[in-house]
């Protein structure tokens, strides 16, 4: 499947109407973060995104549904086209397009980023899930992470070396987050051992990146009941040094794969934290404020959020 020329031109026309006639996005160029940008820049980026979506994402959408990810007991397998499309996406600068230049981004308005995202979602929602989850996780860390966490985890995510997930649901607690039982046990070095199971975790295991940054909701020993007792933790697939380089595996174990209608091509996992080895995590934000932090990511993903987790 490829985008037809008619569809390409229609998408560009519709986005132009929404951006310039309805939203007046050019007015943003009067604000200091976007000075020097304008419609010419926006149109060029959107046109390039639509072209990339048509060339690299759309052609393997049907094949990915037909040959969905599978696990052989050792590793998860995906068709090669997924990695090739994501490498082109990262090379084009789309992962960090809406992030400030100081963070390695392009500094584009978020509205323009979302306009570009429309093309990738339309072309292949299963493949688009990986970078969209990653960018949303990185944006959460940009707002709530410490300087060290941003350097160690956010920067590699924006560079496309690490990918990200959101770990909310559990086997016995789907959308009822008040019933989460995953525990975070404090350690002498200030970090935590995460113990528990997570279910329906999109992009939870793959070889598409050097590591995976799991953002995990869990409870501290002194947590009050309900959603007011939820904290948020970074739990990487691999231990990461101060320079952002992955090392030995962390205690995150793949238990099995799930298969979700509409996202058959996105790896969806059941994960066990701390089952075979300690799953070491870092607190993000304040204790018992994890759901507030996680909503930053969930709101970015919009109505998509519970579907991909």
C-alpha positions as CSV (number, residue, x, y, z in Angstrom):
1,X,0.0,0.0,0.0
2,X,1.3,3.5,-0.9
3,X,-0.1,7.0,-0.6
4,X,-1.6,8.1,-3.9
5,X,-0.8,11.5,-5.3
6,X,-4.4,12.5,-4.8
7,X,-4.3,11.5,-1.1
8,X,-1.0,13.3,-0.6
9,X,-2.3,16.6,-2.1
10,X,-5.5,16.3,-0.2
11,X,-3.7,15.8,3.1
12,X,-1.5,18.8,2.5
13,X,-4.5,20.9,1.5
14,X,-6.5,19.9,4.6
15,X,-3.6,20.5,7.0
16,X,-3.0,23.9,5.4
17,X,-6.6,24.9,5.9
18,X,-6.6,23.8,9.6
19,X,-3.2,25.3,10.4
20,X,-3.4,28.7,8.6
21,X,-7.1,29.4,8.2
22,X,-8.5,27.9,11.4
23,X,-5.7,28.0,13.9
24,X,-3.6,30.9,12.5
25,X,-0.5,29.0,13.4
26,X,1.7,31.7,11.9
27,X,0.8,34.0,14.8
28,X,3.1,31.8,16.9
29,X,6.1,33.1,14.9
30,X,5.8,36.4,16.9
31,X,6.7,34.5,20.1
32,X,10.4,34.4,21.0
33,X,10.7,30.5,20.8
34,X,9.6,30.6,17.2
35,X,11.0,33.8,15.8
36,X,12.5,33.3,12.4
37,X,10.2,30.5,11.5
38,X,7.2,30.8,9.2
39,X,4.9,29.2,6.7
40,X,7.7,28.3,4.3
41,X,9.5,26.3,7.0
42,X,6.3,24.7,8.2
43,X,5.1,23.7,4.8
44,X,8.5,22.2,3.9
45,X,8.6,20.1,7.0
46,X,5.0,18.9,6.6
47,X,5.6,18.0,2.9
48,X,8.7,16.1,3.8
49,X,6.8,14.2,6.6
50,X,4.0,13.3,4.2
51,X,6.5,12.1,1.6
52,X,8.4,10.0,4.2
53,X,5.1,8.5,5.5
54,X,4.1,7.5,2.0
55,X,7.5,6.1,1.1
56,X,8.6,4.3,4.2
57,X,5.6,3.8,6.5
58,X,2.6,3.0,4.3
59,X,4.2,0.3,2.1
60,X,4.6,-2.2,4.9
61,X,1.4,-1.5,6.9
62,X,-0.5,-4.5,5.5
63,X,2.6,-6.8,5.7
64,X,3.0,-5.8,9.4
65,X,-0.5,-6.7,10.2
66,X,-0.1,-10.1,8.4
67,X,3.3,-10.8,10.0
68,X,2.8,-9.4,13.4
69,X,5.6,-9.5,16.0
70,X,6.4,-12.9,17.4
71,X,8.6,-14.1,20.3
72,X,10.7,-17.2,19.9
73,X,11.5,-17.4,23.6
74,X,14.7,-15.5,23.2
75,X,13.9,-12.3,21.3
76,X,11.0,-10.5,19.6
77,X,11.0,-10.5,15.8
78,X,9.6,-7.8,13.6
79,X,9.7,-7.4,9.8
80,X,12.8,-5.5,8.7
81,X,10.7,-2.6,7.2
82,X,9.8,-1.4,10.7
83,X,13.4,-0.7,11.7
84,X,14.1,0.8,8.3
85,X,11.2,3.2,8.5
86,X,12.1,4.3,12.0
87,X,15.7,4.9,11.1
88,X,14.5,7.2,8.3
89,X,12.1,8.9,10.8
90,X,14.9,9.5,13.3
91,X,17.4,10.7,10.5
92,X,14.8,13.2,9.4
93,X,14.7,14.8,12.9
94,X,11.1,14.0,13.6
95,X,11.6,12.4,17.0
96,X,12.7,15.7,18.5
97,X,11.0,18.1,16.2
98,X,9.0,19.9,18.9
99,X,11.7,20.0,21.5
100,X,13.9,23.1,22.1
101,X,17.2,23.3,20.2
102,X,19.0,23.3,23.5
103,X,17.7,19.7,24.0
104,X,18.7,18.6,20.5
105,X,15.4,19.4,18.9
106,X,14.3,21.5,16.0
107,X,12.3,23.9,18.1
108,X,9.1,23.7,16.0
109,X,5.7,24.6,17.4
110,X,4.0,21.5,18.9
111,X,1.0,22.2,16.5
112,X,3.3,21.6,13.5
113,X,4.7,18.5,15.1
114,X,1.2,17.1,15.5
115,X,0.4,18.0,11.9
116,X,3.3,15.9,10.7
117,X,2.3,13.1,13.1
118,X,-1.0,13.0,11.2
119,X,0.7,11.7,8.1
120,X,2.6,8.9,9.9
121,X,-0.5,7.8,11.8
122,X,-2.5,7.7,8.6
123,X,0.2,5.7,6.9
124,X,0.9,3.1,9.5
125,X,-0.3,3.4,13.1
126,X,1.5,0.3,14.3
127,X,5.0,1.6,13.3
128,X,4.2,5.1,14.3
129,X,3.5,4.0,17.8
130,X,7.2,3.5,18.6
131,X,8.4,7.0,18.0
132,X,5.2,8.6,19.4
133,X,5.5,6.8,22.7
134,X,9.1,7.7,22.9
135,X,8.6,11.4,22.2
136,X,5.8,11.5,24.8
137,X,8.0,9.8,27.4
138,X,10.8,12.1,26.7
139,X,8.5,15.1,27.0
140,X,7.4,13.8,30.4
141,X,11.1,13.7,31.5
142,X,11.7,17.2,30.1
143,X,9.0,18.5,32.5
144,X,9.4,16.3,35.6
145,X,12.9,14.8,35.3
146,X,16.0,16.0,37.0
147,X,19.0,17.3,35.0
148,X,20.7,14.0,35.4
149,X,17.7,12.0,34.3
150,X,17.3,14.2,31.2
151,X,21.0,13.7,30.3
152,X,20.9,10.0,31.0
153,X,17.5,9.0,29.5
154,X,15.8,11.9,27.6
155,X,18.8,12.8,25.4
156,X,19.3,9.3,24.1
157,X,15.5,9.1,23.4
158,X,15.5,12.3,21.4
159,X,18.5,11.0,19.5
160,X,16.6,7.8,18.7
161,X,19.0,5.5,20.5
162,X,16.5,4.6,23.3
163,X,12.8,4.2,22.9
164,X,10.2,4.6,25.6
165,X,7.0,3.1,27.1
166,X,4.3,3.8,29.6
167,X,3.6,1.0,32.1
168,X,0.3,1.6,33.8
169,X,-2.0,-1.4,33.5
170,X,-1.5,-4.7,35.5
171,X,-3.1,-8.1,35.0
172,X,-5.6,-7.5,37.7
173,X,-5.9,-3.7,37.3
174,X,-6.5,-2.5,33.8
175,X,-8.0,1.0,33.7
176,X,-8.6,0.9,37.5
177,X,-5.3,2.5,38.4
178,X,-6.4,2.8,42.0
179,X,-5.9,-0.9,42.3
180,X,-2.3,-1.0,41.1
181,X,-0.1,-3.3,43.3
182,X,3.3,-2.9,41.7
183,X,5.8,-2.0,44.5
184,X,8.8,0.3,44.8
185,X,11.2,-0.7,47.5
186,X,13.7,2.0,48.6
187,X,17.4,1.1,48.4
188,X,20.4,2.6,50.4
189,X,21.7,4.3,47.2
190,X,18.5,6.3,46.8
191,X,17.1,4.1,44.0
192,X,14.3,1.6,44.1
193,X,13.7,-2.1,43.3
194,X,10.5,-2.3,41.4
195,X,8.5,-5.5,42.0
196,X,5.3,-6.5,40.1
197,X,3.7,-7.2,36.8
198,X,2.5,-5.0,34.0
199,X,0.1,-5.9,31.2
200,X,-0.7,-4.4,27.7
201,X,2.6,-2.5,27.5
202,X,3.1,-1.4,23.9
203,X,6.7,-1.4,22.6
204,X,7.7,-3.2,25.8
205,X,10.3,-5.4,24.1
206,X,12.1,-5.2,20.7
207,X,15.5,-4.7,19.1
208,X,14.7,-1.4,17.5
209,X,16.8,0.6,19.9
210,X,19.8,0.2,22.1
211,X,17.6,0.2,25.2
212,X,14.0,0.9,26.3
213,X,13.1,3.4,29.0
214,X,10.0,2.1,30.9
215,X,8.0,4.7,32.8
216,X,6.4,2.6,35.5
217,X,3.7,3.4,38.0
218,X,4.2,1.8,41.4
219,X,3.6,2.2,45.1
220,X,6.1,3.1,47.8
221,X,5.9,1.3,51.2
222,X,4.2,4.3,52.9
223,X,1.9,5.0,50.0
224,X,-1.7,6.0,50.8
225,X,-4.4,3.9,49.2
226,X,-5.9,4.7,45.8
227,X,-4.5,6.9,43.1
228,X,-3.1,9.3,45.7
229,X,-0.5,6.6,46.5
230,X,1.0,6.1,43.0
231,X,4.5,7.2,42.2
232,X,6.4,7.2,38.9
233,X,9.7,5.5,38.2
234,X,12.2,5.2,35.3
235,X,13.1,1.5,34.9
236,X,15.4,1.0,31.9
237,X,15.7,-2.3,30.0
238,X,19.5,-1.9,30.6
239,X,21.4,-0.2,33.3
240,X,22.6,3.2,31.9
241,X,25.8,5.0,32.9
242,X,26.1,8.7,33.4
243,X,27.0,9.2,29.8
244,X,23.8,7.6,28.6
245,X,25.4,4.3,27.5
246,X,23.5,1.1,28.1
247,X,25.2,-1.8,30.0
248,X,24.0,-5.0,31.7
249,X,20.3,-5.9,31.5
250,X,18.1,-4.6,34.2
251,X,15.5,-6.9,35.9
252,X,12.7,-6.5,33.3
253,X,11.5,-9.9,32.0
254,X,9.2,-10.5,29.0
255,X,6.5,-12.9,30.0
256,X,4.5,-13.0,26.7
257,X,3.0,-11.0,23.8
258,X,-0.6,-9.7,23.5
259,X,-2.4,-9.1,20.3
260,X,-4.5,-6.0,19.9
261,X,-7.0,-5.2,17.2
262,X,-5.9,-2.1,15.3
263,X,-2.3,-2.4,16.6
264,X,-1.4,-5.9,15.6
265,X,2.0,-4.6,14.3
266,X,3.0,-2.9,17.5
267,X,4.7,-5.2,20.0
268,X,2.4,-5.5,23.0
269,X,3.8,-7.2,26.1
270,X,3.3,-8.6,29.5
271,X,6.3,-7.7,31.6
272,X,7.6,-8.8,35.0
273,X,9.7,-6.4,37.1
274,X,12.1,-7.9,39.6
275,X,11.1,-11.6,39.0
276,X,14.5,-12.9,38.0
277,X,16.8,-10.1,39.1
278,X,16.3,-6.7,40.7
279,X,14.6,-4.2,38.5
280,X,16.3,-0.9,39.5
281,X,14.4,2.3,39.1
282,X,14.6,6.0,39.7
283,X,11.8,8.2,41.1
284,X,10.4,10.8,38.7
285,X,8.9,13.8,40.4
286,X,7.7,13.8,44.0
287,X,6.6,10.7,45.8
288,X,2.9,9.8,45.4
289,X,2.6,12.3,42.4
290,X,3.1,9.6,39.8
291,X,-0.3,9.8,38.2
292,X,0.0,13.5,37.8
293,X,3.3,13.1,36.0
294,X,2.0,10.3,33.8
295,X,-1.0,12.3,32.7
296,X,1.4,14.6,30.9
297,X,2.4,11.7,28.7
298,X,-1.2,10.3,28.4
299,X,-2.6,13.7,27.5
300,X,0.1,14.1,24.8
301,X,-1.0,10.8,23.3
302,X,-4.6,11.9,23.6
303,X,-7.4,9.4,22.9
304,X,-4.6,7.1,21.8
305,X,-3.2,6.7,25.3
306,X,-5.2,3.8,26.7
307,X,-5.3,2.0,23.4
308,X,-1.6,1.7,23.1
309,X,-0.8,0.9,26.7
